[in-house]
Amino acid sequence: MNGTRTGNYRWFICFLLFAATTINYIDRQIFGLLKPELEKVFGWSEMDYSRIVMAFTICYACGLLVYGRIIDRIGTRLGYTISVTIWSAVAMLHSAVRSTFGFGVVRALLGIGESGNYPAGVKTVGEWFPPKERALAIGILDSGCNIGACVGPLLVPWILATYGWQTAFLVTGALGFIWLICWLRFYQLPAKHKRLSAAELEYIRGDEEEVVAPVRLSWAKLLRYKQTWAFIIGKFFTDPIWFFFLFWLPSYFSTHFHLDLRKPSLPLVIVYGGTMIGSLGGGYLSSWLIKKGWPVYKARKAALLVSAICVVPIIITRYTVDIRVVVALISLSAAANQAWSANIFAIVPDMFPKNAISSVVGLGGMAGAIGSVLFPLFIGFILDFYKHAGNIVAGYNIIFLVCGSSFLLAWILIHYVTPKMGKIQ
């Protein structure tokens, strides 16, 4: 049955997920864009900034675990509502902070709120899309973080220069409440949705048997499955790289190429624009292979391998000082990062029953966040060391070497742990 003939309401739901992720990342990335300004105002060192990022990431990790379980219990509609309400309110609260400790507190609270986005989003995709469309739908969802990362370098410098850093937090934080109005009005589960045709509901269910675990799977039970560890590995080794792209690239271009972050930053727009292509392209690749007759697990692994290989060129940035070449290499690697993300999330509904999806996403997300806690400590130490030595560029070279090799390592481990990525019974 052709999905285009049965209706496309599922793609409107996907657009809502995309919009939520866009707002999520605008609220998250604004801190990196304001880093040079806030360093001047509060006198932060690189390690001070790293500790604040770490506070966000630790609470993000804990929140992922908790939200994963909560959303599997209360459902995506209410779960998303709670998450967006918390992170939007806290994002606006940043404008009232007047100390380094205060920023640590509000960033921690933001991490708790924002951690509900991916458990709710991926579970929603699992509920609304058949397997052959899931990676593309997740790619669209995930591309929201790229749009958010593109909008930020254009919007935030203008607000900063015109109204100050406090207003930047207020404006971006208010976007989530606008989204909530649309979510509460237009979202329900497919089986309960009045705007969804019977033909589209049948298409969404597809040939896949509706698999629901007969009992609720505890974290202990989930950790017994190799499939869970495949996702955990994929997130632990690669999530820290995206956090680096998000929180340190603005500072890298400011330090290395003397870009004024009070003005719209074209290099950042190009890099984050490339990540959108990566999200959509990575999702499309595995979906296209499945439609060509490839087994689902082979299509996902092929897309993950291509993505991992395309991250490697970031290592070459150490051999050039031409900003055009650097932007091109980082853009390719960042795009591949997001192509990886689209497919690593898609393997969860491939391998697990619907009432366990958010819990697994939470476990893997927590693992990725733990890696993202450790990586900023490493980054802060390296950059402070080389800054004092008068050669901070060498510090970024070491960091890019780690970024370029982590995805291939993750792919090898995933392939070893779950050669065929079978669905648990």
Buried (B, 14 or more C-beta within 10 A) or exposed (E): EEBEEBBEBBBEBBBBBBBBBBBBBBBBBBBBBBBBBBBEEBEBEBBBBBBBBBBBBBBBBBBBBBBBBBBBEEBBBBBBBBBBBBBBBBBBBBBEBEEBEBBBBBBBBBBBBBBBBBBBBBBBBBBBBBBBBBBBBBBBBBBBBBBBBBBBBBBBBEBBBEEEBBEBBBBBBBBBBEBBEEBEEBBBEBEEBEEBEEEBBEBBEBEBEEBEBEEEBEBEBBEEBBBBBBBBBBBBBBBBBBBBBBBBBBBBBBBBEEBEBBEBBBBBBBBBBBBBBBBBBBBBBBBBBBEEEBEBBBBBBBBBBBBBEBBBBBBBBBEEEEBEEBBBBBBBBBBBBBBBBBBBBBBBBBBBBBBBBBBBBBBBBBBBBBBBBBBBBBBBBBBBBBBEEEEBEBBBBBBBBBBBBBBBEBBEBBBEBBEEBEBBE
